[in-house]
Amino acid sequence: MKKLKPFLFLLLLLPLMGCEELEELIEEEFDVNVSFTRFITVDVQPAASPEEAVNFAEGVTIDLRTAPEIDDVTDDRTQLKSIKINRIRYFYKDVEGNENAVVAAEFLIPVFVGPPSSFDTPQVNLAVADANNTLYLIEGDFTNINSALNDLLIGRIELQYEGSVSDNPVEFTVDVTIDATLTAQVDI
């Protein structure tokens, strides 16, 4: 009986309400936290000297609106109303090669308007970071990126990882996760 009363009340109000008010009653927005995990592999080949720093640039593209991680939220992608990146988490794994290799790099996320947003990472010895399974966090200002994702109605970002590695050769993987909040509007 408790569940029937609100329904009957809504049924009585239908003739008195306009379409817009009714639509607002049967749609609800909710936020869902989602994590998008991708792997960036960097392969620094031998240089003239094993101590020489070697530059690299690698990246991945993530379509936040069609990524399989969203399947846990909704199967109707048109229900997604906004995306907000909260932070980036990453760690180094599968390090092979020179155990003295130190990486100095940054993550770049290009946006259509203005220069890319860049997020520096600390210099670390790759072998030590891998052995300790050290987790690194970037909790920067994602305002420009979030605006581009939502104002321009794109859900696709390119995450670039650029920098240099001393003491070559070395190969490693950056296990990177973007934590985001998705706002979806669903009919109830």
C-alpha positions in Angstrom: 0.0 0.0 0.0 2.9 2.4 0.7 4.2 2.1 -2.8 0.7 2.5 -4.3 0.0 5.9 -2.6 2.8 7.9 -4.5 1.7 6.3 -7.8 -1.9 7.2 -7.2 -0.9 10.8 -6.2 1.1 11.1 -9.4 -1.8 9.8 -11.4 -4.1 12.4 -9.9 -1.7 15.2 -10.8 -1.2 14.2 -14.4 -4.1 16.3 -15.8 -3.0 19.3 -13.8 0.7 19.2 -15.0 2.3 20.3 -18.2 4.5 17.9 -20.2 7.7 19.6 -18.9 6.9 19.1 -15.3 5.9 15.5 -15.9 9.1 14.9 -17.8 11.1 16.2 -14.8 9.3 13.9 -12.5 10.1 10.8 -14.5 13.8 11.6 -15.3 16.5 11.5 -12.7 20.2 12.4 -12.9 22.7 10.5 -10.9 26.5 10.4 -10.7 28.6 7.3 -11.0 32.3 7.0 -10.3 34.1 5.1 -13.1 37.7 4.2 -13.6 39.3 3.9 -17.1 42.5 1.8 -17.1 44.9 1.7 -20.0 48.5 0.6 -20.5 51.2 2.7 -22.1 54.3 0.7 -23.2 57.6 2.5 -23.6 60.5 0.8 -25.3 63.8 2.8 -25.2 66.4 1.2 -27.5 70.1 1.3 -26.9 71.8 4.7 -27.6 75.4 5.5 -28.3 76.2 5.5 -24.6 74.3 3.5 -21.9 74.2 6.6 -19.7 72.7 8.8 -22.5 69.2 10.1 -21.9 66.7 9.1 -24.6 63.5 10.9 -25.3 60.2 9.1 -25.9 56.5 9.9 -26.6 53.8 7.4 -26.3 50.1 7.6 -25.8 46.6 6.1 -25.8 43.2 7.3 -26.8 40.2 6.8 -24.5 36.7 7.4 -25.7 35.0 8.0 -22.3 31.5 7.7 -23.8 32.0 4.3 -25.5 34.6 2.7 -23.2 33.5 -0.8 -22.0 33.8 0.5 -18.4 30.5 2.4 -19.0 28.6 -0.8 -19.5 28.3 -1.1 -15.7 26.5 2.3 -15.7 24.2 2.1 -18.7 23.7 0.4 -22.0 22.2 3.6 -23.5 25.1 6.0 -24.2 22.6 8.9 -24.9 21.9 8.9 -21.2 25.4 10.3 -20.4 25.1 14.0 -19.8 28.6 15.0 -18.5 32.0 13.6 -17.7 34.3 15.0 -15.0 37.9 13.7 -14.6 38.8 13.7 -11.0 42.4 12.3 -10.9 44.9 10.2 -12.7 46.6 7.2 -10.9 49.6 5.3 -12.3 52.4 3.0 -11.5 55.3 1.4 -13.4 55.4 -2.3 -14.1 57.2 -4.9 -16.3 60.5 -3.0 -16.2 63.2 -4.7 -18.1 66.6 -3.5 -19.1 69.1 -1.2 -17.3 68.3 -1.2 -13.6 69.7 2.4 -13.2 67.1 3.9 -15.6 65.4 7.0 -14.3 62.4 8.4 -16.0 61.5 12.1 -16.2 58.2 12.7 -17.9 54.8 14.3 -18.0 51.3 13.4 -19.0 49.7 15.6 -21.7 46.0 15.8 -22.5 45.5 17.9 -25.6 42.3 20.0 -25.8 40.9 21.7 -28.9 41.2 25.2 -27.5 44.6 26.3 -26.2 47.7 24.4 -25.3 47.5 20.9 -23.9 47.0 20.4 -20.2 50.3 19.0 -18.8 50.9 17.1 -15.5 54.5 16.6 -14.4 55.5 13.3 -12.9 58.3 12.9 -10.4 61.7 11.5 -11.5 61.9 7.9 -10.4 64.1 4.9 -10.8 61.9 2.6 -12.8 63.3 -0.7 -11.3 62.7 0.6 -7.8 59.2 1.9 -8.5 58.3 -1.4 -10.1 59.7 -3.5 -7.3 57.9 -1.4 -4.7 54.7 -1.3 -6.7 54.6 2.5 -6.0 51.3 4.2 -6.8 51.5 7.8 -8.0 48.6 10.3 -8.1 47.9 13.4 -10.1 45.1 15.4 -8.6 45.5 18.6 -10.7 43.3 21.1 -12.3 41.2 19.3 -14.9 38.9 22.2 -15.6 40.0 22.8 -19.2 39.7 19.1 -20.0 36.3 18.7 -18.4 35.0 21.8 -20.2 36.2 20.4 -23.5 34.7 17.0 -22.8 31.3 18.5 -22.0 31.0 21.8 -23.8 32.3 20.5 -27.1 30.3 17.3 -26.6 33.3 15.1 -27.0 34.1 12.2 -24.8 37.4 11.2 -26.3 40.7 12.1 -24.8 44.2 11.4 -25.9 46.5 10.7 -23.0 50.1 11.3 -24.0 53.2 10.3 -21.9 56.3 12.1 -22.9 59.8 12.5 -21.4 63.2 10.9 -21.3 64.9 8.0 -19.7 68.5 7.9 -18.6 70.5 4.7 -18.6 69.3 2.8 -21.6 68.1 0.4 -22.9 64.9 -0.1 -20.9 61.3 -1.2 -21.6 58.5 -0.6 -19.2 54.7 -0.2 -18.9 52.8 2.6 -17.3 49.6 1.3 -15.9 47.4 4.4 -15.9 43.9 4.9 -14.6 41.7 7.9 -15.0 39.1 8.3 -12.3 36.0 10.1 -13.5 32.5 10.9 -12.5 29.8 10.3 -15.1 26.4 12.0 -14.8 23.6 10.1 -16.5 20.0 11.0 -16.9 17.6 8.0 -16.8 13.9 7.6 -17.1 12.3 6.2 -14.0 
